[in-house]
Amino acid sequence: MNEDIGLPRTAEMFKALGDPTRLRIYQFLRACCCPVAVDENGDVRQVDGITVGAVCCHITGKERITSTVSEHLKELREAGLVVMERRGKNMVCAANPVTTALLAD
């Protein structure tokens, strides 16, 4: 295991992934290759990243962002596994490539 992040930090990441829903979200973000955003008018456009709404649709099957999915994304972000950035009306998120590589080591 990579000594650069330390055991407590590694344990925090694995604890975050210990929840089945968070693990599904993380796996979904790692597997995404062609992200899109859908605006209020139903227009689809490509974005450089996955929107929180797209994560919610994938996990819950609903178009509306739920507080549960938001909380899971927050936990993953605080553990350093997910990065998030506001782009206009969209919150874009992705698996953090740095911590993904560290966990793989």
DSSP file (Angstrom, degrees, kcal/mol; ACC not computed):
  #  RESIDUE AA STRUCTURE BP1 BP2  ACC     N-H-->O    O-->H-N    N-H-->O    O-->H-N    TCO  KAPPA ALPHA  PHI   PSI    X-CA   Y-CA   Z-CA
    1    1 A M              0   0    0      0, 0.0     2,-0.4     0, 0.0   102,-0.1   0.000 360.0 360.0 360.0 146.4    0.0    0.0    0.0
    2    2 A N    >   -     0   0    0    100,-0.5     3,-0.7     1,-0.2     4,-0.4  -0.497 360.0-159.9 -69.7 120.6    1.2    3.5   -0.8
    3    3 A E  T 3  S+     0   0    0     -2,-0.4     3,-0.3     1,-0.2    -1,-0.2   0.635  77.4  82.9 -75.9 -14.5    2.7    5.0    2.3
    4    4 A D  T 3  S+     0   0    0      1,-0.2    -1,-0.2     2,-0.1    -2,-0.0   0.816  96.8  38.5 -62.8 -32.0    2.3    8.6    1.0
    5    5 A I  S <  S-     0   0    0     -3,-0.7     4,-0.5    97,-0.1    -1,-0.2   0.638 107.0-135.1 -96.1 -14.2   -1.4    8.9    2.1
    6    6 A G     >  -     0   0    0     -4,-0.4     4,-2.1    -3,-0.3     5,-0.2   0.284  22.5 -84.1  78.1 154.7   -1.0    7.1    5.4
    7    7 A L  H  > S+     0   0    0      1,-0.2     4,-2.8     2,-0.2     5,-0.2   0.885 123.5  53.9 -64.2 -42.6   -3.1    4.4    7.0
    8    8 A P  H  > S+     0   0    0      0, 0.0     4,-2.0     0, 0.0    -1,-0.2   0.921 111.8  45.8 -60.7 -41.1   -5.7    6.8    8.6
    9    9 A R  H  > S+     0   0    0     -4,-0.5     4,-1.9     2,-0.2    -2,-0.2   0.906 113.4  49.5 -66.6 -41.6   -6.4    8.5    5.2
   10   10 A T  H  X S+     0   0    0     -4,-2.1     4,-2.4     1,-0.2     5,-0.2   0.910 109.9  51.3 -63.4 -42.5   -6.6    5.1    3.5
   11   11 A A  H  X S+     0   0    0     -4,-2.8     4,-2.4     1,-0.2    -1,-0.2   0.888 107.3  53.8 -61.8 -39.2   -9.0    3.8    6.2
   12   12 A E  H  X S+     0   0    0     -4,-2.0     4,-2.0    -5,-0.2    -1,-0.2   0.899 109.4  48.0 -61.9 -41.4  -11.2    6.9    5.7
   13   13 A M  H  X S+     0   0    0     -4,-1.9     4,-1.8     2,-0.2    -2,-0.2   0.932 113.4  46.2 -65.7 -45.6  -11.4    6.2    1.9
   14   14 A F  H  X S+     0   0    0     -4,-2.4     4,-0.6     1,-0.2    -2,-0.2   0.856 109.8  55.1 -66.8 -33.7  -12.3    2.5    2.4
   15   15 A K  H >< S+     0   0    0     -4,-2.4     3,-0.9     1,-0.2     4,-0.4   0.923 107.3  50.1 -63.2 -43.3  -14.9    3.5    5.1
   16   16 A A  H >< S+     0   0    0     -4,-2.0     3,-0.8     1,-0.3    -1,-0.2   0.876 111.6  48.3 -61.5 -37.3  -16.6    5.8    2.6
   17   17 A L  H 3< S+     0   0    0     -4,-1.8    -1,-0.3     1,-0.2    -2,-0.2   0.555  91.1  82.9 -80.2  -7.3  -16.6    3.0    0.1
   18   18 A G  T << S+     0   0    0     -3,-0.9    -1,-0.2    -4,-0.6    -2,-0.2   0.692  72.7  84.9 -70.5 -18.6  -18.0    0.6    2.7
   19   19 A D  S <> S-     0   0    0     -3,-0.8     4,-2.5    -4,-0.4     5,-0.2  -0.743  79.8-139.0 -84.1 128.1  -21.6    1.8    2.0
   20   20 A P  H  > S+     0   0    0      0, 0.0     4,-2.2     0, 0.0    -1,-0.1   0.853 100.9  49.7 -57.7 -38.0  -23.1    0.0   -1.0
   21   21 A T  H  > S+     0   0    0      2,-0.2     4,-2.4     1,-0.2     5,-0.2   0.924 111.8  47.6 -68.6 -42.8  -24.7    3.1   -2.5
   22   22 A R  H  > S+     0   0    0      1,-0.2     4,-2.7     2,-0.2    -1,-0.2   0.893 111.0  52.1 -64.3 -38.2  -21.5    5.1   -2.2
   23   23 A L  H  X S+     0   0    0     -4,-2.5     4,-2.7     2,-0.2    -1,-0.2   0.915 109.5  49.6 -63.1 -42.0  -19.6    2.2   -3.8
   24   24 A R  H  X S+     0   0    0     -4,-2.2     4,-2.5     2,-0.2    -2,-0.2   0.914 111.8  48.4 -61.8 -43.0  -22.1    2.2   -6.7
   25   25 A I  H  X S+     0   0    0     -4,-2.4     4,-2.6     2,-0.2    -2,-0.2   0.939 113.0  47.6 -62.1 -47.2  -21.8    5.9   -7.2
   26   26 A Y  H  X S+     0   0    0     -4,-2.7     4,-2.4     1,-0.2    -2,-0.2   0.917 113.0  47.9 -62.2 -44.7  -17.9    5.7   -7.2
   27   27 A Q  H  X S+     0   0    0     -4,-2.7     4,-1.7     1,-0.2    -1,-0.2   0.901 111.3  51.7 -63.4 -40.1  -18.0    2.8   -9.6
   28   28 A F  H  X S+     0   0    0     -4,-2.5     4,-0.9    -5,-0.2    -2,-0.2   0.935 110.9  47.1 -60.3 -46.9  -20.4    4.7  -11.9
   29   29 A L  H >< S+     0   0    0     -4,-2.6     3,-0.5     1,-0.2    66,-0.4   0.878 110.9  51.9 -64.9 -38.0  -18.1    7.8  -11.9
   30   30 A R  H 3< S+     0   0    0     -4,-2.4    -1,-0.2     1,-0.2    -2,-0.2   0.841 111.9  47.4 -65.5 -32.0  -15.0    5.7  -12.6
   31   31 A A  H 3< S+     0   0    0     -4,-1.7    -1,-0.2    -5,-0.2    -2,-0.2   0.580  84.3 113.7 -87.5 -10.8  -16.7    4.0  -15.6
   32   32 A C    <<  +     0   0    0     -4,-0.9    18,-0.1    -3,-0.5    -3,-0.0  -0.378  25.7 157.8 -69.9 136.3  -18.1    7.2  -17.2
   33   33 A C        +     0   0    0     -2,-0.1    -1,-0.2     1,-0.1    -4,-0.0   0.611  66.9  40.6-127.4 -25.2  -16.7    8.0  -20.6
   34   34 A C  S    S-     0   0    0     14,-0.0    -1,-0.1     2,-0.0    14,-0.1  -0.655  73.9-169.3-129.9  75.7  -19.2   10.3  -22.4
   35   35 A P        +     0   0    0      0, 0.0    12,-1.1     0, 0.0     2,-0.3  -0.346   7.0 177.8 -72.4 145.9  -20.7   12.7  -20.0
   36   36 A V  E     -A   46   0A   0     10,-0.3    15,-0.6    15,-0.1     2,-0.4  -0.956  17.8-145.5-138.1 158.9  -23.7   14.9  -20.9
   37   37 A A  E     -A   45   0A   0      8,-2.9     8,-2.2    -2,-0.3     2,-0.5  -0.972   7.3-151.2-123.1 142.8  -25.9   17.4  -19.1
   38   38 A V  E     -A   44   0A   0     -2,-0.4     6,-0.2     6,-0.2     2,-0.1  -0.965  16.6-153.1-113.3 123.2  -29.6   17.9  -19.6
   39   39 A D    >   -     0   0    0      4,-2.3     3,-1.9    -2,-0.5    51,-0.0  -0.245  37.2 -86.8 -88.6-177.9  -30.9   21.5  -19.0
   40   40 A E  T 3  S+     0   0    0      1,-0.3    -1,-0.1     2,-0.1    -2,-0.0   0.774 127.1  55.0 -60.2 -27.9  -34.4   22.6  -18.0
   41   41 A N  T 3  S-     0   0    0      2,-0.1    -1,-0.3     1,-0.0     3,-0.1   0.496 118.7-108.5 -83.8  -4.2  -35.5   22.7  -21.6
   42   42 A G    <   +     0   0    0     -3,-1.9     2,-0.2     1,-0.3    -2,-0.1   0.475  69.9 147.0  88.9   2.6  -34.5   19.1  -22.2
   43   43 A D        -     0   0    0     -5,-0.0    -4,-2.3     1,-0.0     2,-0.4  -0.542  38.0-145.5 -74.0 136.7  -31.6   20.1  -24.4
   44   44 A V  E     +A   38   0A   0     -2,-0.2     2,-0.3    -6,-0.2    -6,-0.2  -0.866  23.0 170.0-106.1 134.8  -28.6   17.7  -24.1
   45   45 A R  E     -A   37   0A   0     -8,-2.2    -8,-2.9    -2,-0.4     2,-0.2  -0.990  35.5-106.3-142.0 151.7  -25.0   18.9  -24.4
   46   46 A Q  E     -A   36   0A   0     -2,-0.3     2,-0.3   -10,-0.2   -10,-0.3  -0.535  36.7-175.0 -77.0 140.4  -21.7   17.4  -23.7
   47   47 A V        -     0   0    0    -12,-1.1     2,-1.5     2,-0.2     4,-0.0  -0.896  36.6-110.8-128.4 161.5  -19.8   18.4  -20.6
   48   48 A D  S    S+     0   0    0     -2,-0.3     2,-0.2   -14,-0.1   -12,-0.1  -0.607  95.4  10.5 -91.7  74.7  -16.4   17.6  -19.3
   49   49 A G  S    S-     0   0    0     -2,-1.5     2,-0.4    43,-0.0    -2,-0.2  -0.730  93.7 -71.6 139.9 170.8  -17.6   15.5  -16.4
   50   50 A I  E     -B   93   0B   0     43,-1.8    43,-4.4    -2,-0.2     2,-0.1  -0.819  43.8-130.3 -99.6 133.0  -20.7   13.9  -15.0
   51   51 A T  E  >  -B   92   0B   0    -15,-0.6     4,-1.8    -2,-0.4    41,-0.2  -0.442  19.3-119.1 -78.6 156.9  -23.4   16.1  -13.4
   52   52 A V  H  > S+     0   0    0     39,-2.3     4,-2.5     1,-0.2     5,-0.2   0.871 116.8  58.0 -60.3 -36.8  -24.8   15.4  -10.0
   53   53 A G  H  > S+     0   0    0     38,-0.3     4,-2.6     1,-0.2    -1,-0.2   0.883 103.4  51.3 -61.3 -39.1  -28.2   15.0  -11.7
   54   54 A A  H  > S+     0   0    0      2,-0.2     4,-2.1     1,-0.2    -1,-0.2   0.885 109.7  50.1 -66.5 -37.8  -26.8   12.2  -14.0
   55   55 A V  H  X S+     0   0    0     -4,-1.8     4,-2.6     2,-0.2     5,-0.3   0.936 111.1  49.2 -62.8 -45.9  -25.4   10.4  -10.9
   56   56 A C  H  X>S+     0   0    0     -4,-2.5     4,-3.1     1,-0.2     5,-0.7   0.922 110.2  50.2 -61.2 -45.0  -28.8   10.7   -9.3
   57   57 A C  H  X5S+     0   0    0     -4,-2.6     4,-1.4     1,-0.2    -1,-0.2   0.901 113.5  46.6 -59.8 -41.1  -30.7    9.4  -12.4
   58   58 A H  H  <5S+     0   0    0     -4,-2.1    -2,-0.2    -5,-0.2    -1,-0.2   0.910 119.9  37.8 -68.3 -42.3  -28.3    6.4  -12.6
   59   59 A I  H  <5S+     0   0    0     -4,-2.6    -2,-0.2    -5,-0.2    -3,-0.2   0.919 132.5  22.0 -78.7 -45.3  -28.5    5.5   -8.9
   60   60 A T  H  <5S-     0   0    0     -4,-3.1    -3,-0.2    -5,-0.3    -2,-0.2   0.655  91.7-127.7-100.5 -17.5  -32.2    6.2   -8.1
   61   61 A G  S  <<S+     0   0    0     -4,-1.4     2,-0.3    -5,-0.7    -4,-0.2   0.558  75.2 112.7  77.8   7.3  -33.8    6.0  -11.6
   62   62 A K        -     0   0    0     -6,-0.6    -1,-0.3     2,-0.2    -2,-0.3  -0.833  68.5-138.9-113.1 151.5  -35.3    9.4  -10.9
   63   63 A E  S    S+     0   0    0     -2,-0.3     2,-0.3    -3,-0.1    -6,-0.2   0.665  80.4  87.1 -80.6 -16.7  -34.6   12.7  -12.7
   64   64 A R  S    S-     0   0    0     -8,-0.1     2,-0.4    -7,-0.1    -2,-0.2  -0.653  83.7-119.0 -89.1 138.7  -34.7   14.7   -9.4
   65   65 A I        -     0   0    0     -2,-0.3     2,-0.3     4,-0.0   -12,-0.1  -0.616  32.8-149.7 -74.1 126.9  -31.6   15.0   -7.3
   66   66 A T     >  -     0   0    0     -2,-0.4     4,-2.2     1,-0.1     5,-0.1  -0.666  20.7-124.8 -98.8 155.6  -32.3   13.5   -3.9
   67   67 A S  H  > S+     0   0    0     -2,-0.3     4,-2.4     1,-0.2     5,-0.2   0.824 111.2  59.5 -65.2 -29.7  -30.8   14.6   -0.6
   68   68 A T  H  > S+     0   0    0      2,-0.2     4,-2.3     1,-0.2    -1,-0.2   0.941 107.2  43.5 -64.7 -47.1  -29.6   11.0   -0.1
   69   69 A V  H  > S+     0   0    0      1,-0.2     4,-2.6     2,-0.2     5,-0.2   0.910 113.1  53.2 -64.6 -41.0  -27.5   11.0   -3.2
   70   70 A S  H  X S+     0   0    0     -4,-2.2     4,-2.2     1,-0.2    -1,-0.2   0.907 109.4  48.9 -59.0 -41.9  -26.2   14.5   -2.4
   71   71 A E  H  X S+     0   0    0     -4,-2.4     4,-2.3     2,-0.2    -1,-0.2   0.904 110.5  50.2 -66.1 -41.1  -25.1   13.2    1.1
   72   72 A H  H  X S+     0   0    0     -4,-2.3     4,-2.3     2,-0.2    -2,-0.2   0.916 110.9  49.2 -62.9 -42.5  -23.4   10.2   -0.4
   73   73 A L  H  X S+     0   0    0     -4,-2.6     4,-2.6     1,-0.2    -2,-0.2   0.889 109.3  53.1 -63.6 -38.5  -21.5   12.4   -2.9
   74   74 A K  H  X S+     0   0    0     -4,-2.2     4,-2.9    -5,-0.2    -2,-0.2   0.930 109.0  48.8 -61.3 -45.7  -20.5   14.7    0.0
   75   75 A E  H  X S+     0   0    0     -4,-2.3     4,-1.6     1,-0.2    -2,-0.2   0.914 112.8  47.6 -60.5 -43.5  -19.1   11.7    1.9
   76   76 A L  H  <>S+     0   0    0     -4,-2.3     5,-2.3     2,-0.2     6,-1.0   0.890 113.1  49.0 -65.7 -38.9  -17.1   10.6   -1.1
   77   77 A R  H ><5S+     0   0    0     -4,-2.6     3,-1.4     4,-0.2    -2,-0.2   0.925 110.0  50.4 -66.0 -44.4  -15.8   14.1   -1.7
   78   78 A E  H 3<5S+     0   0    0     -4,-2.9    -1,-0.2     1,-0.3    -2,-0.2   0.808 108.1  53.6 -65.1 -28.8  -14.8   14.6    1.9
   79   79 A A  T 3<5S-     0   0    0     -4,-1.6    -1,-0.3    -5,-0.2    -2,-0.2   0.533 117.6-116.2 -80.6  -5.8  -12.9   11.2    1.7
   80   80 A G  T < 5S+     0   0    0     -3,-1.4    19,-0.3    -4,-0.3    -3,-0.2   0.576  87.1 112.5  84.8   9.4  -11.1   12.6   -1.4
   81   81 A L  S   <S+     0   0    0     -5,-2.3    15,-3.0    -6,-0.2     2,-0.4   0.717  74.8  39.9 -87.6 -21.9  -12.6   10.0   -3.7
   82   82 A V  E     -C   95   0B   0     -6,-1.0     2,-0.4    13,-0.3    13,-0.2  -0.974  66.0-153.9-130.0 141.4  -14.7   12.4   -5.8
   83   83 A V  E     -C   94   0B   0     11,-2.7    11,-2.1    -2,-0.4     2,-0.3  -0.915  14.6-167.1-111.8 144.1  -14.0   15.9   -7.1
   84   84 A M  E     +C   93   0B   0     -2,-0.4     2,-0.3     9,-0.2     9,-0.2  -0.971   8.7 177.6-134.0 146.7  -16.8   18.3   -7.7
   85   85 A E  E     -C   92   0B   0      7,-2.7     7,-3.3    -2,-0.3     2,-0.4  -0.986  27.6-125.6-149.9 135.0  -17.0   21.6   -9.6
   86   86 A R  E     -C   91   0B   0     -2,-0.3     2,-0.4     5,-0.2     5,-0.2  -0.688  25.8-179.7 -81.6 130.8  -19.8   24.1  -10.4
   87   87 A R  E >   -C   90   0B   0      3,-3.6     3,-2.1    -2,-0.4     2,-0.3  -0.873  61.0 -60.4-131.3  99.1  -20.1   24.9  -14.1
   88   88 A G  T 3  S-     0   0    0     -2,-0.4    -1,-0.0     1,-0.3     0, 0.0  -0.498 120.9 -13.5  64.1-123.7  -22.9   27.3  -14.7
   89   89 A K  T 3  S+     0   0    0     -2,-0.3     2,-0.3    -3,-0.1    -1,-0.3   0.529 125.0  83.7 -85.4  -6.7  -26.1   25.6  -13.6
   90   90 A N  E <   - C   0  87B   0     -3,-2.1    -3,-3.6   -39,-0.0     2,-0.6  -0.750  65.2-147.6-104.7 144.5  -24.5   22.2  -13.3
   91   91 A M  E     - C   0  86B   0     -2,-0.3   -39,-2.3    -5,-0.2     2,-0.4  -0.955  25.8-159.0-102.7 116.4  -22.5   20.6  -10.5
   92   92 A V  E     -BC  51  85B   0     -7,-3.3    -7,-2.7    -2,-0.6     2,-0.3  -0.806  11.8-177.3-101.9 136.2  -20.0   18.3  -12.3
   93   93 A C  E     +BC  50  84B   0    -43,-4.4   -43,-1.8    -2,-0.4     2,-0.3  -0.930   7.4 172.2-133.5 157.3  -18.4   15.4  -10.5
   94   94 A A  E     - C   0  83B   0    -11,-2.1   -11,-2.7    -2,-0.3     2,-0.2  -0.984  43.0 -88.5-155.4 156.5  -15.8   12.8  -11.2
   95   95 A A  E     - C   0  82B   0    -66,-0.4   -13,-0.3    -2,-0.3   -14,-0.1  -0.532  51.8-111.0 -65.8 136.5  -13.8   10.1   -9.5
   96   96 A N     >  -     0   0    0    -15,-3.0     4,-2.2    -2,-0.2     5,-0.2  -0.610  25.0-156.3 -73.1 114.0  -10.6   11.6   -8.2
   97   97 A P  H  > S+     0   0    0      0, 0.0     4,-1.9     0, 0.0    -1,-0.2   0.804  88.0  56.6 -65.3 -27.6   -7.9   10.1  -10.4
   98   98 A V  H  > S+     0   0    0      2,-0.2     4,-2.0     1,-0.2     5,-0.1   0.961 112.5  37.9 -68.1 -52.1   -5.2   10.7   -7.8
   99   99 A T  H  > S+     0   0    0    -19,-0.3     4,-2.7     2,-0.2     5,-0.2   0.831 112.9  58.4 -71.7 -29.8   -6.8    8.8   -5.0
  100  100 A T  H  X S+     0   0    0     -4,-2.2     4,-1.9     2,-0.2    -1,-0.2   0.931 109.2  45.2 -61.3 -43.7   -8.1    6.1   -7.4
  101  101 A A  H  X S+     0   0    0     -4,-1.9     4,-1.6     2,-0.2    -2,-0.2   0.891 112.1  51.8 -66.2 -39.1   -4.5    5.4   -8.4
  102  102 A L  H  < S+     0   0    0     -4,-2.0  -100,-0.5     1,-0.2    -2,-0.2   0.908 110.2  48.1 -64.8 -41.2   -3.4    5.4   -4.7
  103  103 A L  H  < S+     0   0    0     -4,-2.7    -1,-0.2     1,-0.2    -2,-0.2   0.871 107.9  55.6 -66.1 -35.4   -6.1    2.9   -3.8
  104  104 A A  H  <        0   0    0     -4,-1.9    -1,-0.2     1,-0.3    -2,-0.2   0.844 360.0 360.0 -65.3 -32.5   -5.1    0.7   -6.7
  105  105 A D     <        0   0    0     -4,-1.6    -1,-0.3    -5,-0.1    -2,-0.2   0.511 360.0 360.0 -65.7 360.0   -1.5    0.6   -5.4
